[in-house]
Amino acid sequence: MGKVTGFLEIEREQPTRRKPEERIKDWFEIYEPFPEEKQRQQGARCMDCGVPFCHTGCPVNNLIPDWNDLAYNGRWEAAVRRLHATNNFPEFTGRICPAPCEASCVLGIDQPPVSIKLMERSIVDRAWDEGWIKPEPPEHNTGKRVAVVGSGPSGLAAAQQLRRAGHSVTVYEKNDRIGGLLRYGIPNFKLEKHVIDRRIQQMKAEGVTFVTNAHVGVNVPVETLTSHYDAILLTGGAEHPRDLTIEGRELKGIHFAMEFLPQQNKRCEGDQIDPSVAISAAGKRVVIIGGGDTGADCLGTSHRQGAKSVHQFEIMPKPPETRAASTPWPLWPLQLRTESAHEEGGIRDWSINSIKFTGDEHGNVKQLHALRVGAPPKFEPIPGTEFTLDVDLVLLAMGFLGPVRNGMIEQLGLAVDGRGNVATTNFKTSVDGIFAAGDMRRGQSLVVWAIAEGRQAAAAINEYLAAKTEPAALRHRVTA
């Protein structure tokens, strides 16, 4: 480590966010530039802590003390090599990961933790600016063909790893652009899409083939894949949303978050949305049901579209301001998290249960009827707390129940587990040659987990393909 006493001398610092009244007028990322000298100082706070718990807090096992030290010493190109050793896309995680690494930072036991997420983004953005990130095509081709279904972070990570191992890789994406959740789930103010585009260009230069508007099991028969490829990896995500089955759910103006958010991302790409299906918060009284990240994304988007008012409700009780005693270090802490969207306005409330919706004579939603409830798991109604709220648009952001099972999963005859996810053993599904990774396999999770899963699935597929081609005697010696 470069500065032994750095954590004693330097305070944690983060880039300044642009003023809310300024940033809600555009769709650009919200942070001001952070000078290089301050970046290096933040790297200097990383301790010589003996056992770096940040390694295990991070799903991709980032070598955090290594690249913090290299950045502090100005060895930025070496730092990005260490960063890429475990993470294909640190510019994604450096922007949208909640940073479980920081929650397990040893310094965070009694001080503000090291600014790990900031350093990750600083290193990789500098590498792009300096032109250090280049295509890395394989030296030799294996002749094996792999299909990756889904172009979210898990599919992209797996595709890059498999191509660099020498396999021919084709990525199938049902939407019109590559990126999956990154493209059409994460708002631009958190992740501008040119950040995705430059990685796609790198991967194309490495030899990865991308096919868009290709919905496997719908307009692309599953037999096209099973008959043409030596292995198939499914990374289609967990897209089955949790619904709110209460009276009035059928009224117009009640939408899932993932009906609302992709439309705005398409607008930012320059697309025109069919007016008959367009969803907008402009001039409307908006209620968001769900207090997580997706709800916050709906909140920030509603602000930028010009909502008249926004309420965000969560059925769970309000978390404590600081780490709860039930989640001691190095566990992921239960505590209140305030996203940038919450700084921009709106009313946020907890322990609220929605009872029913009522509408007007034209079938449009006009009121939400709700009340306050007690603690989980019973969520018992609190007498006398009933209230009615006028509303024009309701956005359901209550999480996801796993992958959509009708279509591709059913046609392939894949077994599912007790939670409805694709069942796997070492990423292998119940059908030979077909693998699954990311949210489709583990359920709704983080982008960093998706990348980790994609990398691990690629390793499993590479081993599978090697076993299919090597002589039996050699395989025995390799695995013995």
C-alpha positions in Angstrom: 0.0 0.0 0.0 1.3 3.4 -0.9 0.2 5.6 2.0 0.2 3.6 5.2 -1.6 6.4 7.2 -4.0 7.4 4.5 -7.1 6.2 6.2 -6.1 8.3 9.3 -5.4 11.5 7.4 -8.0 11.6 4.6 -11.8 11.8 4.9 -14.1 9.9 2.6 -15.2 12.1 -0.3 -17.6 11.6 -3.2 -18.2 13.6 -6.4 -20.7 16.4 -6.1 -24.1 15.8 -7.6 -25.5 18.4 -9.9 -28.2 20.5 -8.4 -31.6 18.8 -8.4 -33.3 21.8 -10.1 -30.7 21.6 -12.9 -30.5 17.8 -13.4 -34.2 17.1 -13.6 -34.3 19.1 -16.8 -32.1 16.6 -18.7 -31.3 12.9 -18.9 -27.5 13.1 -18.4 -25.6 11.4 -15.5 -25.9 13.4 -12.3 -22.3 13.7 -11.0 -19.8 16.6 -11.5 -16.2 15.7 -12.5 -13.9 14.6 -9.7 -10.3 15.7 -9.9 -7.5 13.1 -10.3 -5.7 14.2 -7.2 -8.9 13.6 -5.1 -9.3 10.2 -6.8 -5.8 9.3 -5.8 -6.4 10.5 -2.2 -9.5 8.3 -2.0 -7.4 5.3 -3.2 -4.9 6.1 -0.4 -7.6 5.5 2.3 -7.5 1.7 1.5 -5.9 0.1 4.5 -3.3 -2.7 4.9 -6.1 -4.6 6.7 -4.6 -8.1 6.7 -7.8 -9.8 5.6 -9.6 -7.6 3.0 -13.2 -8.5 3.5 -14.1 -6.3 0.5 -13.0 -9.3 -1.6 -15.8 -11.4 -0.4 -18.3 -8.6 -0.1 -17.8 -8.2 -3.9 -19.6 -10.9 -6.0 -16.9 -10.7 -8.7 -14.1 -10.8 -6.1 -12.5 -7.6 -7.2 -8.9 -7.1 -6.2 -9.8 -3.9 -4.5 -6.6 -3.2 -2.4 -4.4 -3.8 -5.5 -6.0 -1.3 -7.8 -6.6 1.3 -5.0 -2.8 1.2 -4.4 -2.0 1.4 -8.1 -4.3 4.3 -8.6 -2.9 6.1 -5.5 0.6 5.7 -7.0 -0.5 7.0 -10.4 -0.2 3.6 -12.1 -3.6 3.9 -13.8 -3.0 1.5 -16.7 -1.8 -1.2 -14.3 -4.9 -0.5 -12.2 -7.3 -1.1 -15.0 -5.6 -4.4 -15.8 -6.2 -5.6 -12.2 -9.8 -4.3 -12.4 -10.4 -6.2 -15.6 -8.9 -9.4 -14.2 -12.2 -10.0 -12.3 -14.8 -7.7 -13.9 -15.6 -7.3 -17.6 -17.6 -4.1 -17.2 -16.4 -2.0 -14.3 -17.9 1.1 -15.8 -21.4 -0.6 -15.3 -20.8 -1.6 -11.7 -19.0 1.7 -11.0 -22.2 3.5 -11.8 -25.1 1.4 -10.7 -23.9 -1.2 -8.2 -25.0 -0.6 -4.6 -21.4 -1.5 -3.5 -21.6 -4.5 -1.2 -17.8 -4.2 -1.1 -18.1 -1.0 0.8 -20.5 -2.5 3.3 -17.8 -5.1 4.1 -14.8 -2.7 4.1 -12.7 -3.1 7.3 -12.4 0.6 7.6 -16.2 0.8 7.7 -16.3 -0.9 11.1 -16.0 2.5 12.8 -15.4 5.0 10.0 -16.8 5.8 6.6 -15.6 3.0 4.3 -13.2 3.4 1.4 -14.8 4.9 -1.7 -14.4 1.7 -3.7 -17.2 2.3 -6.2 -15.8 5.7 -7.0 -12.3 4.3 -7.6 -13.6 1.6 -9.8 -15.4 4.1 -12.0 -12.4 6.5 -12.0 -10.0 3.8 -13.1 -12.0 2.5 -16.0 -13.2 5.9 -17.2 -9.6 7.1 -17.3 -8.7 3.9 -19.2 -11.3 4.6 -21.9 -10.2 8.2 -22.2 -6.6 7.2 -22.6 -7.4 4.5 -25.2 -6.0 1.7 -23.0 -9.1 -0.5 -23.5 -8.8 -2.3 -26.8 -10.3 -5.5 -28.4 -8.8 -8.7 -27.2 -9.6 -11.3 -29.9 -8.5 -14.9 -29.3 -5.3 -16.2 -30.9 -6.9 -19.4 -32.0 -10.5 -20.5 -32.7 -11.8 -23.8 -31.2 -14.4 -24.4 -33.9 -17.1 -24.6 -31.2 -20.3 -22.6 -31.4 -22.1 -21.1 -28.4 -25.4 -19.2 -28.4 -26.1 -16.7 -25.6 -29.8 -15.8 -25.2 -30.1 -12.4 -23.6 -27.7 -9.4 -23.8 -27.9 -8.1 -20.3 -24.8 -7.9 -18.1 -24.7 -11.7 -17.5 -25.0 -12.6 -21.2 -22.5 -10.0 -22.2 -19.9 -11.1 -19.6 -20.3 -14.7 -20.6 -20.1 -13.9 -24.3 -16.9 -11.9 -24.0 -15.2 -14.6 -21.8 -16.3 -17.4 -24.3 -15.1 -15.5 -27.3 -11.7 -14.8 -25.7 -11.4 -18.5 -25.1 -11.7 -19.0 -28.8 -15.3 -20.1 -29.3 -17.7 -18.7 -31.9 -20.3 -16.8 -29.9 -23.7 -15.4 -31.1 -25.8 -13.3 -28.7 -29.6 -13.2 -29.3 -31.5 -10.3 -28.0 -35.3 -9.9 -28.2 -35.2 -6.1 -28.2 -34.1 -3.8 -31.0 -30.8 -2.8 -29.2 -28.2 -4.7 -27.2 -27.9 -4.3 -23.4 -30.9 -5.9 -21.8 -31.7 -4.3 -18.4 -28.8 -2.0 -18.8 -30.3 -0.6 -22.0 -34.0 -0.5 -21.2 -34.3 -0.8 -17.4 -31.7 1.6 -16.0 -32.5 5.3 -16.7 -30.0 7.4 -18.6 -29.4 9.7 -15.6 -27.8 6.6 -13.9 -26.1 5.1 -17.0 -25.8 6.9 -20.3 -26.1 4.4 -23.1 -22.8 5.4 -24.9 -21.2 3.6 -22.0 -22.8 0.3 -23.2 -22.2 1.1 -26.9 -18.4 1.3 -26.6 -18.3 -2.1 -24.9 -20.5 -3.6 -27.7 -18.1 -2.2 -30.3 -15.1 -3.8 -28.4 -16.9 -7.1 -28.3 -17.8 -7.0 -32.0 -14.2 -6.3 -32.8 -13.3 -9.4 -30.8 -15.6 -11.4 -33.0 -18.9 -11.7 -31.0 -22.0 -11.7 -33.2 -25.1 -9.9 -32.1 -28.6 -10.6 -33.4 -31.4 -8.2 -32.3 -35.2 -8.5 -32.6 -34.6 -12.2 -32.0 -37.0 -13.5 -29.4 -36.1 -17.1 -28.9 -39.2 -19.2 -28.5 -41.3 -16.6 -30.2 -39.9 -15.5 -33.6 -36.8 -17.6 -33.3 -37.6 -21.3 -32.9 -35.6 -23.0 -30.1 -34.7 -25.7 -32.7 -32.7 -23.1 -34.5 -30.4 -23.0 -31.5 -30.4 -26.6 -30.4 -29.6 -27.8 -33.9 -26.9 -25.3 -34.7 -24.9 -24.7 -31.5 -22.6 -26.9 -29.3 -23.8 -25.1 -26.2 -26.5 -22.7 -25.3 -26.5 -20.2 -22.4 -29.7 -18.7 -21.2 -29.4 -15.2 -19.6 -32.8 -13.8 -20.1 -33.3 -12.3 -16.7 -36.2 -12.4 -14.2 -38.8 -10.5 -16.1 -42.0 -11.8 -14.5 -43.2 -8.8 -12.4 -44.9 -9.1 -9.1 -48.5 -7.8 -9.5 -50.9 -6.1 -7.2 -54.1 -8.1 -7.3 -56.5 -5.8 -5.6 -59.9 -4.3 -6.7 -59.5 -1.8 -9.5 -56.3 -3.2 -10.9 -57.8 -3.4 -14.4 -58.3 0.4 -14.6 -56.3 2.3 -17.2 -53.3 4.2 -15.9 -51.9 1.4 -13.8 -48.6 0.0 -15.2 -45.7 -2.1 -14.3 -42.4 -0.2 -13.9 -40.9 -2.1 -16.8 -43.6 -0.9 -19.1 -42.9 2.7 -18.1 -39.1 2.9 -17.9 -38.1 1.3 -21.2 -40.3 3.8 -23.1 -38.4 6.7 -21.7 -35.1 5.1 -22.6 -36.4 4.6 -26.1 -37.3 8.3 -26.3 -33.7 9.1 -25.2 -32.5 7.0 -28.1 -34.6 9.1 -30.4 -37.4 6.7 -30.9 -41.1 7.7 -31.3 -43.5 5.9 -29.0 -46.9 4.9 -30.4 -49.3 7.4 -28.8 -51.8 4.6 -28.2 -49.5 2.8 -25.8 -47.3 5.7 -24.6 -47.0 6.2 -20.8 -46.0 9.5 -19.4 -46.0 11.2 -16.0 -46.2 14.7 -17.5 -48.7 16.8 -15.5 -50.0 13.8 -13.6 -50.4 12.8 -10.0 -48.1 9.7 -9.7 -48.1 7.0 -7.2 -45.2 4.5 -7.2 -45.8 1.3 -5.2 -42.5 -0.2 -4.2 -39.6 1.4 -2.3 -36.6 -0.2 -4.0 -34.2 0.8 -6.7 -36.8 0.3 -9.5 -39.2 2.5 -7.6 -36.5 5.2 -7.3 -35.8 4.9 -11.0 -39.5 5.5 -11.6 -39.3 8.5 -9.3 -36.4 10.1 -11.1 -38.0 9.5 -14.4 -41.3 11.0 -13.3 -39.5 14.1 -12.1 -37.9 14.6 -15.5 -41.1 14.0 -17.4 -42.8 16.8 -15.4 -45.1 15.0 -13.0 -47.5 17.2 -11.0 -46.8 15.2 -7.8 -45.2 11.9 -6.9 -45.7 9.6 -3.9 -43.6 6.5 -3.4 -45.1 3.9 -1.0 -43.4 0.9 0.6 -45.2 -1.8 2.7 -42.1 -2.5 4.8 -41.3 -0.2 7.8 -38.9 2.6 7.5 -35.3 1.3 7.9 -33.0 2.9 10.5 -30.8 5.8 9.6 -27.7 3.8 10.3 -26.8 0.1 10.2 -29.3 -2.0 12.1 -28.0 -4.2 14.9 -29.5 -7.2 13.1 -27.0 -6.8 10.2 -23.6 -6.2 11.8 -20.4 -5.7 9.8 -19.5 -7.2 7.3 -23.1 -8.1 6.4 -25.1 -6.0 3.9 -26.7 -3.5 6.3 -30.3 -2.9 6.8 -30.5 0.9 6.8 -32.2 3.8 5.1 -30.8 4.5 1.6 -31.5 7.8 -0.1 -31.1 7.7 -3.9 -30.5 10.8 -6.0 -34.1 10.7 -7.2 -35.3 11.2 -3.6 -33.3 14.5 -3.4 -35.3 15.8 -6.4 -38.7 15.8 -4.8 -41.7 13.7 -4.1 -43.1 12.2 -0.9 -41.7 8.9 0.4 -43.6 6.9 2.9 -43.4 3.4 4.6 -45.7 0.8 6.1 -48.4 1.6 3.5 -50.6 -1.1 2.1 -52.8 -0.5 -0.9 -56.4 -1.7 -0.6 -58.1 -0.8 -3.9 -58.2 1.6 -6.8 -61.2 3.5 -8.0 -61.7 5.2 -11.3 -63.9 7.5 -13.4 -66.7 6.7 -15.8 -64.1 6.2 -18.6 -62.2 3.5 -16.7 -59.2 5.7 -15.8 -57.7 5.3 -12.3 -58.5 8.3 -10.1 -57.9 7.3 -6.5 -55.8 5.0 -4.4 -57.3 3.7 -1.2 -54.7 2.6 1.4 -53.9 2.3 5.1 -50.9 1.9 7.4 -49.9 -1.5 8.6 -47.8 -3.0 11.3 -44.5 -4.9 11.1 -43.9 -7.9 8.9 -44.7 -10.7 8.4 -48.3 -10.1 9.3 -48.6 -6.4 8.2 -51.7 -6.1 10.3 -53.9 -3.0 9.4 -53.7 -0.2 11.9 -57.3 1.0 12.7 -58.1 4.6 11.8 -55.2 5.0 9.4 -57.2 4.6 6.2 -56.7 7.4 3.5 -57.5 8.1 -0.1 -55.1 9.7 -2.5 -56.0 11.3 -5.9 -53.9 9.7 -8.6 -53.6 9.7 -12.4 -50.8 7.2 -12.9 -49.8 4.2 -10.8 -46.5 2.5 -11.3 -46.0 -1.0 -9.8 -42.3 -1.5 -8.8 -42.6 -4.4 -6.4 -39.9 -6.7 -7.7 -39.9 -9.8 -9.9 -41.0 -13.4 -9.4 -38.4 -15.0 -11.7 -38.1 -15.7 -15.4 -41.1 -15.8 -17.8 -41.6 -19.6 -18.1 -44.0 -19.8 -21.0 -42.1 -19.8 -24.3 -38.5 -20.7 -24.4 -38.2 -22.3 -21.0 -41.2 -24.6 -21.6 -40.3 -25.4 -25.2 -36.8 -26.5 -24.1 -38.3 -28.6 -21.4 -36.2 -27.2 -18.6 -36.7 -28.0 -15.0 -37.4 -25.1 -12.6 -36.6 -24.9 -8.9 -39.0 -24.2 -6.0 -38.9 -20.4 -6.7 -39.6 -20.8 -10.4 -36.1 -20.1 -11.6 -34.3 -22.3 -14.1 -32.8 -25.2 -12.0 -29.1 -25.8 -12.5 -26.1 -27.7 -11.2 -22.9 -25.8 -11.9 -24.9 -23.7 -14.3 -26.0 -26.8 -16.3 -29.7 -27.1 -16.7 -31.7 -30.4 -16.8 -31.1 -30.6 -20.6 -27.6 -31.5 -21.8 -25.7 -28.6 -23.5 -28.0 -25.9 -22.1 -26.8 -23.6 -19.3 -28.4 -20.8 -17.4 -26.9 -17.8 -15.5 -27.8 -14.5 -13.9 -31.3 -13.6 -12.8 -32.9 -16.4 -14.8 -31.0 -18.9 -12.6 -30.8 -17.1 -9.2 -33.8 -14.7 -9.3 -33.9 -10.9 -9.2 -30.4 -9.7 -8.1 -27.7 -7.1 -8.8 -25.8 -6.2 -12.0 -22.6 -7.2 -10.2 -24.0 -10.7 -9.5 -25.1 -11.0 -13.1 -21.5 -10.3 -14.3 -20.1 -12.8 -11.8 -22.6 -15.4 -12.9 -21.9 -14.8 -16.6 -18.1 -15.3 -16.0 -18.7 -18.5 -14.0 -21.1 -19.9 -16.5 -18.6 -19.2 -19.3 -16.0 -21.2 -17.4 -18.4 -24.1 -17.0 -19.3 -24.0 -20.7 -15.6 -23.9 -21.7 -15.0 -27.0 -19.5 -18.0 -28.7 -21.0 -16.8 -28.0 -24.6 -13.3 -29.1 -23.8 -14.6 -32.4 -22.4 -16.6 -32.9 -25.6 -13.4 -32.7 -27.8 -10.5 -34.1 -25.8 -9.6 -37.8 -25.8 -11.1 -39.7 -22.9 -7.7 -40.6 -21.5 -6.6 -36.9 -21.5 -9.9 -35.9 -19.9 -9.2 -38.3 -17.1 -5.8 -36.9 -16.5 -7.0 -33.3 -16.5 -9.8 -34.0 -14.0 -8.0 -36.4 -11.8 
